[in-house]
């Protein structure tokens, strides 16, 4: 075959040169796009995004800023964008995250993959929506801003600014006073910084206390609910009690009205009795005091048995005489008593002399 190529080159050198140039171009194209060829790809994975954000098929996949693969496919699955990409080299853990990043301001992007977590993400595995993020697409935002600015009526804007300037100029004193008041308010708040911090600390303490007493508060509210439910269930009974109480009050009012003629005089007499007791209060107090003394003396005299104990002081010439009519016994005793009484007291009456001519004598029972 080498001989045939040499013969061909000798016969038709231009054709051989063309074939050589074509072969060189193919080899250069393959070398420059080797990563895009199916048999040069790494391990394939998928990632779910809420928005493609301008990511295109064929853009780079980077790990820590180093290109490790390409985006192979982008498709819509329901309301989720599924991006298929390959990674050649690094191991992706089970908690790997992915995000679409802006590469240039011209709208180019790349897929940033951050390996994380233990184990390995299986080939064909999917990074869920909870571990992916999308950037703000600056180019469409600037394009929309340009379109919005083009639609703005500059003449109306100028007139609006002129009107605002006139209003501010007319209200300059009020605005100055407002700004002064705001400045003073700011200074007051700044001077009360420590008190405000203390207030927040106290509020934090109250919050902690409420949190600690959360179960008690919930139980209290539950008990209050039970009480209200019970009162609601007993509402008819309570209403009937109120009605019956009103009826009882009316009956009592009628009873008082009916018996006013009887009760009034009785109360008046009772008032007079009280007045009498008040007027004789001192006498009653003295009577109570003397009654106590009398009771004490009576107890001392009669508390020893069947007889009374005591001492009697007799005056001079004192005698005991009988007042009973004469009988057989008095006929016998009278002469004797008369002699005794005459001898003691100088009297001939038939009496028993109780003492000689002295100041006192003994007592008896």
C-alpha positions as CSV (number, residue, x, y, z in Angstrom):
1,X,0.0,0.0,0.0
2,X,2.9,2.3,0.7
3,X,4.2,1.6,-2.9
4,X,0.8,2.5,-4.3
5,X,0.8,5.8,-2.4
6,X,4.2,6.6,-3.7
7,X,3.2,5.8,-7.2
8,X,0.0,7.9,-6.7
9,X,2.1,10.8,-5.5
10,X,4.4,10.6,-8.5
11,X,1.5,10.5,-10.9
12,X,-0.9,12.9,-9.1
13,X,1.0,14.9,-6.4
14,X,-1.8,17.5,-6.1
15,X,-4.4,14.9,-5.2
16,X,-2.1,13.5,-2.6
17,X,-1.5,16.9,-1.1
18,X,-5.3,17.5,-0.8
19,X,-5.8,14.2,1.0
20,X,-3.0,15.0,3.3
21,X,-4.5,18.4,4.2
22,X,-7.9,16.9,4.8
23,X,-6.5,14.3,7.1
24,X,-4.5,16.9,9.0
25,X,-7.7,19.0,9.4
26,X,-9.7,16.0,10.7
27,X,-7.0,15.1,13.2
28,X,-6.9,18.8,14.4
29,X,-10.7,18.9,14.8
30,X,-10.7,15.6,16.7
31,X,-7.9,16.8,19.0
32,X,-9.6,20.1,19.7
33,X,-13.0,18.5,20.4
34,X,-12.0,15.2,21.9
35,X,-13.9,16.0,25.1
36,X,-17.1,16.4,23.0
37,X,-16.9,12.9,21.5
38,X,-19.1,10.2,23.2
39,X,-16.2,7.8,23.7
40,X,-14.1,10.6,25.5
41,X,-16.7,11.4,28.2
42,X,-16.4,10.7,31.9
43,X,-19.1,9.5,34.4
44,X,-22.5,10.9,33.6
45,X,-24.7,12.5,36.3
46,X,-27.9,14.6,36.4
47,X,-28.9,17.7,38.4
48,X,-32.3,19.3,38.9
49,X,-32.8,23.1,38.8
50,X,-35.7,25.4,39.1
51,X,-34.4,27.5,36.2
52,X,-31.8,26.8,33.4
53,X,-30.7,30.5,33.7
54,X,-29.3,30.5,30.2
55,X,-27.1,27.3,30.5
56,X,-26.4,25.7,27.1
57,X,-25.5,22.2,26.0
58,X,-21.7,21.9,25.6
59,X,-20.8,24.5,28.3
60,X,-18.2,23.5,30.8
61,X,-18.6,21.6,34.1
62,X,-16.1,22.8,36.7
63,X,-15.0,21.5,40.1
64,X,-13.1,24.1,42.2
65,X,-12.7,26.2,39.0
66,X,-11.1,23.4,37.0
67,X,-12.9,22.0,33.9
68,X,-13.8,18.4,34.4
69,X,-16.6,17.8,31.9
70,X,-19.3,19.2,29.7
71,X,-23.1,19.7,29.8
72,X,-24.5,17.0,27.6
73,X,-28.3,17.6,27.7
74,X,-30.9,20.0,29.1
75,X,-34.5,19.0,29.2
76,X,-37.7,20.1,31.0
77,X,-39.4,17.6,33.4
78,X,-42.7,19.1,34.6
79,X,-41.7,22.4,36.3
80,X,-38.1,21.2,36.9
81,X,-35.1,21.5,34.5
82,X,-32.9,18.4,34.4
83,X,-29.3,18.9,33.3
84,X,-27.3,15.9,32.2
85,X,-23.5,16.3,32.5
86,X,-20.3,14.3,32.8
87,X,-17.4,14.5,35.2
88,X,-14.0,13.0,34.4
89,X,-11.7,12.6,37.4
90,X,-12.9,13.7,40.8
91,X,-15.2,11.6,43.1
92,X,-18.6,13.0,43.9
93,X,-19.9,12.3,47.4
94,X,-23.5,11.6,48.3
95,X,-24.1,15.2,49.5
96,X,-22.6,16.8,46.3
97,X,-24.1,20.2,45.3
98,X,-24.3,21.9,42.0
99,X,-25.0,25.4,40.8
100,X,-25.2,27.4,37.5
101,X,-22.6,30.2,37.5
102,X,-22.0,33.1,35.2
103,X,-18.8,32.7,33.2
104,X,-18.8,36.1,31.3
105,X,-20.9,39.2,31.0
106,X,-21.7,38.1,27.4
107,X,-24.1,35.4,28.7
108,X,-21.8,32.4,28.9
109,X,-22.3,30.0,31.9
110,X,-20.8,26.9,33.4
111,X,-22.0,24.2,35.8
112,X,-20.2,24.4,39.1
113,X,-20.1,21.1,41.0
114,X,-18.9,20.8,44.7
115,X,-18.1,17.3,45.9
116,X,-19.3,16.7,49.4
117,X,-20.4,14.0,51.8
118,X,-19.3,10.4,52.3
119,X,-19.5,7.6,49.8
120,X,-19.8,8.1,46.1
121,X,-22.7,9.4,43.9
122,X,-23.6,6.5,41.6
123,X,-23.2,6.9,37.9
124,X,-26.4,8.3,36.4
125,X,-27.3,9.6,39.9
126,X,-29.3,12.8,40.3
127,X,-28.4,15.8,42.5
128,X,-31.9,16.8,43.9
129,X,-33.4,20.3,43.7
130,X,-32.6,20.9,47.4
131,X,-28.8,20.9,46.7
132,X,-28.8,23.0,43.5
133,X,-28.8,26.8,43.0
134,X,-29.3,29.2,40.1
135,X,-27.8,32.7,39.7
136,X,-29.3,36.0,38.7
137,X,-29.0,36.3,34.9
138,X,-27.5,39.7,34.5
139,X,-27.8,40.0,30.7
140,X,-31.6,39.6,30.5
141,X,-31.9,42.0,33.4
142,X,-29.8,44.6,31.6
143,X,-31.8,44.0,28.4
144,X,-35.1,44.5,30.3
145,X,-33.6,47.6,31.9
146,X,-32.6,49.0,28.5
147,X,-36.1,48.4,27.1
148,X,-37.7,50.0,30.2
149,X,-35.4,53.1,30.0
150,X,-36.3,53.4,26.3
151,X,-40.0,53.5,27.1
152,X,-39.5,56.3,29.7
153,X,-40.8,59.7,28.7
154,X,-37.8,62.0,29.6
155,X,-40.0,65.1,29.2
156,X,-42.4,63.9,31.9
157,X,-39.5,62.9,34.1
158,X,-38.0,66.3,33.8
159,X,-41.3,67.9,34.6
160,X,-41.8,65.6,37.6
161,X,-38.3,66.6,38.9
162,X,-39.1,70.2,38.4
163,X,-42.3,69.8,40.4
164,X,-40.5,68.0,43.2
165,X,-37.9,70.8,43.3
166,X,-40.6,73.4,43.6
167,X,-42.4,71.5,46.4
168,X,-39.1,71.0,48.3
169,X,-38.2,74.7,47.9
170,X,-41.7,75.8,49.2
171,X,-41.5,73.4,52.1
172,X,-37.8,74.0,53.0
173,X,-38.6,75.3,56.6
174,X,-40.9,72.4,57.4
175,X,-38.4,69.9,55.9
176,X,-35.6,71.5,57.9
177,X,-37.7,71.2,61.1
178,X,-38.5,67.6,60.2
179,X,-34.9,66.7,59.7
180,X,-34.0,68.5,63.0
181,X,-36.7,66.5,64.8
182,X,-35.4,63.3,63.3
183,X,-31.8,64.2,64.3
184,X,-33.0,64.9,67.9
185,X,-34.9,61.6,67.9
186,X,-31.8,59.8,66.7
187,X,-29.7,61.4,69.5
188,X,-32.3,60.5,72.1
189,X,-32.4,56.9,70.9
190,X,-28.6,56.8,70.9
191,X,-28.4,58.3,74.4
192,X,-30.9,55.6,75.6
193,X,-28.9,52.8,74.0
194,X,-28.2,51.2,77.4
195,X,-31.8,51.4,78.5
196,X,-32.9,50.0,75.2
197,X,-30.5,47.1,75.5
198,X,-31.7,46.5,79.0
199,X,-35.3,46.5,77.7
200,X,-34.5,44.0,75.1
201,X,-32.7,41.8,77.7
202,X,-35.8,42.0,79.9
203,X,-38.0,41.2,77.0
204,X,-35.7,38.2,76.3
205,X,-36.1,37.1,79.9
206,X,-39.9,37.4,79.6
207,X,-39.8,35.4,76.4
208,X,-37.7,32.7,78.1
209,X,-40.1,32.6,81.0
210,X,-43.1,32.3,78.7
211,X,-41.3,29.6,76.8
212,X,-40.5,27.8,80.1
213,X,-44.1,28.2,81.2
214,X,-45.5,27.2,77.8
215,X,-47.0,23.9,79.1
216,X,-48.6,25.7,82.1
217,X,-50.0,28.4,79.9
218,X,-51.4,25.8,77.5
219,X,-52.9,23.9,80.4
220,X,-54.4,27.1,81.8
221,X,-56.0,28.0,78.5
222,X,-57.3,24.4,78.3
223,X,-58.8,24.7,81.8
224,X,-60.3,28.1,80.9
225,X,-61.8,26.5,77.8
226,X,-63.3,23.8,80.0
227,X,-64.7,26.4,82.4
228,X,-66.3,28.3,79.6
229,X,-67.7,25.2,78.1
230,X,-69.2,24.2,81.5
231,X,-70.7,27.7,81.9
232,X,-72.1,27.5,78.4
233,X,-73.6,24.1,79.2
234,X,-75.0,25.5,82.5
235,X,-76.3,28.7,80.9
236,X,-79.9,27.8,81.2
237,X,-79.5,26.7,84.8
238,X,-77.8,30.0,85.7
239,X,-80.5,32.0,83.8
240,X,-83.2,30.2,85.8
241,X,-81.3,30.8,89.1
242,X,-81.2,34.6,88.2
243,X,-84.9,34.6,87.4
244,X,-85.8,32.7,90.6
245,X,-83.6,35.1,92.7
246,X,-85.4,38.1,91.2
247,X,-88.7,36.5,92.1
248,X,-87.5,35.8,95.7
249,X,-86.4,39.4,96.0
250,X,-89.9,40.6,94.9
251,X,-91.6,38.2,97.4
252,X,-89.3,39.4,100.2
253,X,-90.1,43.0,99.3
254,X,-93.8,42.2,99.4
255,X,-93.4,40.4,102.8
256,X,-91.6,43.5,104.3
257,X,-94.3,45.8,102.9
258,X,-97.0,43.5,104.4
259,X,-95.5,43.3,107.8
260,X,-94.2,46.8,108.1
261,X,-97.1,47.8,110.4
262,X,-96.1,45.0,112.8
263,X,-92.4,45.0,112.5
264,X,-92.1,48.8,112.7
265,X,-93.5,49.1,116.3
266,X,-91.5,46.1,117.4
267,X,-88.4,47.7,116.2
268,X,-89.3,50.9,117.8
269,X,-89.8,49.1,121.2
270,X,-86.6,47.3,120.8
271,X,-84.9,50.6,120.2
272,X,-86.4,52.0,123.4
273,X,-85.1,48.9,125.3
274,X,-81.7,49.5,123.9
275,X,-81.9,53.2,125.0
276,X,-82.8,52.1,128.5
277,X,-79.9,49.6,128.6
278,X,-77.6,52.3,127.4
279,X,-78.8,54.7,130.0
280,X,-78.3,52.1,132.8
281,X,-75.0,50.8,131.5
282,X,-73.0,52.0,134.5
283,X,-75.5,50.6,137.0
284,X,-75.5,47.3,135.1
285,X,-71.8,47.2,135.2
286,X,-71.7,47.8,139.0
287,X,-74.4,45.2,139.5
288,X,-72.4,42.7,137.5
289,X,-69.3,43.5,139.5
290,X,-71.1,43.2,142.9
291,X,-72.8,40.0,141.8
292,X,-69.4,38.6,141.2
293,X,-68.3,39.5,144.7
294,X,-71.5,38.1,146.2
295,X,-71.1,34.9,144.3
296,X,-67.5,34.5,145.5
297,X,-68.6,35.2,149.2
298,X,-71.6,32.9,148.9
299,X,-69.3,30.1,147.6
300,X,-66.9,30.7,150.5
301,X,-69.8,30.4,153.0
302,X,-71.7,27.6,151.6
303,X,-69.1,25.5,149.8
304,X,-68.1,23.3,152.8
305,X,-71.3,21.2,153.2
306,X,-74.8,21.5,154.7
307,X,-74.0,24.5,156.9
308,X,-72.9,28.1,156.3
309,X,-69.6,29.3,157.8
310,X,-69.3,32.8,159.1
311,X,-68.5,35.2,161.9
312,X,-71.1,37.6,163.4
313,X,-70.2,40.7,165.4
314,X,-72.9,41.4,168.0
315,X,-73.5,44.9,169.5
316,X,-73.6,45.6,173.3
317,X,-76.6,44.2,175.1
318,X,-77.8,42.3,172.1
319,X,-80.3,39.4,172.8
320,X,-82.4,37.0,170.8
321,X,-86.1,37.0,171.8
322,X,-88.9,34.8,170.5
323,X,-92.0,36.1,168.8
324,X,-93.9,32.8,169.0
325,X,-97.0,32.7,171.3
326,X,-96.5,31.1,174.7
327,X,-96.6,27.4,175.0
328,X,-95.5,24.7,177.5
329,X,-91.8,24.9,176.6
330,X,-91.8,28.7,176.9
331,X,-93.5,28.4,180.3
332,X,-90.6,26.4,181.5
333,X,-87.8,28.5,179.8
334,X,-89.1,32.0,180.2
335,X,-88.2,32.4,183.9
336,X,-84.7,31.1,183.2
337,X,-84.2,33.4,180.2
338,X,-85.6,36.4,182.1
339,X,-83.1,35.9,184.9
340,X,-80.2,35.5,182.5
341,X,-81.2,38.6,180.4
342,X,-81.7,40.7,183.6
343,X,-78.3,39.6,184.8
344,X,-76.6,40.4,181.6
345,X,-78.5,43.3,180.0
346,X,-80.6,44.5,182.9
347,X,-83.9,43.5,181.2
348,X,-86.6,41.3,182.6
349,X,-87.8,40.1,179.2
350,X,-87.5,36.3,178.6
351,X,-84.7,36.7,175.9
352,X,-81.4,34.9,175.5
353,X,-78.5,37.3,176.0
354,X,-75.9,36.9,173.3
355,X,-73.2,38.9,174.9
356,X,-72.2,40.8,178.1
357,X,-71.7,44.4,178.3
358,X,-68.8,44.3,175.7
359,X,-68.2,45.5,172.0
360,X,-68.4,42.0,170.5
361,X,-68.6,38.3,171.2
362,X,-68.1,35.1,169.3
363,X,-70.1,33.8,166.4
364,X,-72.1,30.6,165.9
365,X,-73.5,28.5,163.2
